[in-house]
Amino acid sequence: MRTEAEPIMHIDSALKRYLETLPAEPVPGRELWRDANGQVQGRYFNCSVTSAFEPLVTLADRNVVAHEGSIRTYAEDGVGLAAWKLFAMAADDTALVSLDRLSRLVHAINYFAADGDHKLVLNVHNRLLAAVADDHGAAFRRAVESLGLPVERFVIQVPASANDDLPLLLHVVGNYRRNGFAVSLQASDPAEAGALMAHALPDWLKLDMRRTWTDRQLSGLRASAQSAGVTLIGRRLQNDEAVERLQNAGIALGQGKVIAEGPISARHLRGRPASARSVSA
């Protein structure tokens, strides 16, 4: 029997009412349940799926501006599956779509139930893009609205693999935008970044900083992004040199282990300071 869940203070009443209906343990026929810490979990095969949240921060002062949701899984023996292995178990499109939507819904509920007060970035699995024929984001928007959650606080992150099929990418981006979501794309080189800004005009564009970017390329992208109204973010930051180069180019936001702690559980979001880690780190 679980202990009393942490109190929910500021969430919308529709979400609060929904949370109160969830069972305290997995129940046949119910997709979601709440654990002893008040976190929502979903069931897929023999694994429980729940959330962790990685901060996106300002490079100058490490203030959190958003969180990106990621999957954490648990099994009866205590050992869950890596996210990619879990998705690999979805043998057909119907199962894949169900798992992808379940994961995003779990992240959304956990984030807002824990009074997450920034934008929430949610990933879409690459197989979902082709599996859903039309109107990407419509089903998720209906779920979000039914819980009283603010659609404008969500950022849908399209997988980098979609960059290889520009017509599909533009179709997907347009669908999510029409459903009220901001869109984040990902680039691994300057040519790809330039093309994405020119054709897709994402709200956010993440640059993979494990790759080689010259100072001139970063500065040029920053100028183009400013003109286009696109927010650039350095992702997978692994050393201080990459952070410094982004700042010198005028890119203000980043994500990665060198500037912020790793993903945290939903219950640890509540009451945290604005800074993701000490500036002196």
C-alpha positions, 0 to 999 in steps of 0.5 A: 500500500502506498503512502500519501502522495505529495500535495498538488498545489498549483495544478489545474483542477482538471488535472488534479481531478484526473490524478485523484482517479488513478489507482495506487498500483497497476490495474488491468485495463488502466493505462496509468497509475500513481506510485508511492511518490505521487509520480504517474507511471504507465505500463508497457509489456512488463515494464513501468514507464515514467519520467525524468527531466533534463534542464535546458539552461542559459549559458551565462548564469545556468538558469533553467528555461525548459526541461526535456522529458525522457523515459525511465523504465522499471521491471518487476526485478528492478531492471528496466529497459533502455528507451530504444529497446522499449520502442524496439519491442513495438513490432507494429505501427499501432503499438509504436504510436500507442507507446509514443503517445503514452510516454508523452502523456506521462511526461506531461502529467508528471511535469505539471503535477510537480508544478514544472514552471517552464516549457516542456520539450517532448520527443517524437519517435522517428517511426511515428512520423510515417505511422501517422498519416496526417494531423500529427499532434491532434490526438496529443492536443486533445489529451493535453486540453482535456487535462487543462494543460497549457498547449503553449508550454509544450515544444515538440522535438522532431527526431533528426532522422526526419531531416532526410525527408524534407517533404515529410519533415515540413508536413510534420512541422506544419501539423504540430504548429496547426495544433498549437505546439512549438517545434524543435528541430536538430542539426548536426552540421552547418549545411543542415542547420541552414537548410532547416532554418530556410525551409522549416523555420523551427521555433528552436534549432538544436546544434549537436556540439559533439560535431565540429563547428567553426566560430565563423559557422556558429556566428553566421548561424546566429545571425541567420537565426536572429533574422528568422526568429529561430532560437538556437540551442547547443546540445550535448555540451561536453566541455567548457570550450564548446560552451565558450564558443557558443557564448562568443557566437552569441548563442545563449542557451545550452543542454548537456552534462557540462552545464547542468545536472542530469535528468531528475525525477518529477518529484525533484522538480518541486521547490528547486532553485532556478539555477541548474547547477553552481556557476562555479562548477 
